[in-house]
Amino acid sequence: MATVAVRGTVLGIESFGDHDAPLVLLAGGPTMLSWPDALCERLAAGGRRVVRYDLRDSGESATVDPQAPAYTLRDLAADAAALARQLSGAPAHLAGTGVGGMVAQVAALDHAAAFSALTLVGTRAVAPGPPDEDLPDHDRAVMGRLFARPMPDWSDREAVAEFASTGASIRGDDPAAARELAARIWDRTPGTAPPVQLANQLGTVFTRLDCGPRWRERLPTIGLPALVVHGRHDPLFPLGNGEAMAREIPGARLLVLDHAAIGIPDAATDAVAAAMLGLGGPSNPGPEEPPTDPT
């Protein structure tokens, strides 16, 4: 892992694969560890240079004040474009997951020349807060159970890992994988102050961002080959959000992970990597026959 200076801030990055290979840039959701190691390695084995990075106020990137961020969603999008240009002499394949998927959409709209393709995982086309009337909102029962739990002692690594594990069980994710991921994120978090840990573990800084203006209405102007990946059982951004993005981005593919909730489980790594590696290639089947996860 390393850090790079971008647009007056510091971003944490980690690289996989040949330095001179075509770049796939993975925007964290919010930390780089939102992107599984196995997926990064599979993409690198497919002939790509993969760089995953932490968004501001997370991981190895600069942490200032997660409770009052002095930047906007558009600043995060500009970070992605500047990082892509700094790392590669050619346009990059940009991918974002969760809140990183919102960053990626705005980056593809505002800085299209910096990118060659777009992958959106488990995200939606509206900012944090109430969705549009035609989009499904968070699963209220699941959210109610999640928010009914007391917060952990953020200075206690094991308590944070247990909190993540029980949350995964409620969401329908793998609790053991969530426990391991939370512990890794805790180890990379600069301090145990609750706002900093929340920003790293739960991405709460993004509820405080200025996310205007709206961008959903601009999705039909995206001219990049695009892939939308979504868990069929996602309770945070239910599948209808992914389906809407796939309809509204011209020519976008939709890959539904049949046995997934939030994120990319290990069993789906090969399917997601194959779809990303084929994005925009001659074998791209187009949106009329959306593939599904075979697991």
JOUR-V973450 format. One record per helix or strand of 3 or more residues. SS is the DSSP state (@ for helix, = for strand). FROM is the first residue (numbers start at 0). LEN is the number of residues. If there is no record, write none. Layout:
ss:SS from:FROM len:LEN
ss:SS from:FROM len:LEN
//
This chain:
ss:= from:1 len:5
ss:= from:8 len:8
ss:= from:21 len:6
ss:@ from:31 len:3
ss:@ from:36 len:9
ss:= from:47 len:6
ss:@ from:72 len:15
ss:= from:91 len:6
ss:@ from:98 len:12
ss:@ from:111 len:3
ss:= from:114 len:7
ss:@ from:139 len:8
ss:@ from:156 len:15
ss:@ from:174 len:14
ss:@ from:193 len:8
ss:@ from:203 len:5
ss:@ from:215 len:6
ss:= from:224 len:7
ss:@ from:238 len:10
ss:= from:252 len:5
ss:@ from:265 len:12
ss:@ from:286 len:3
//
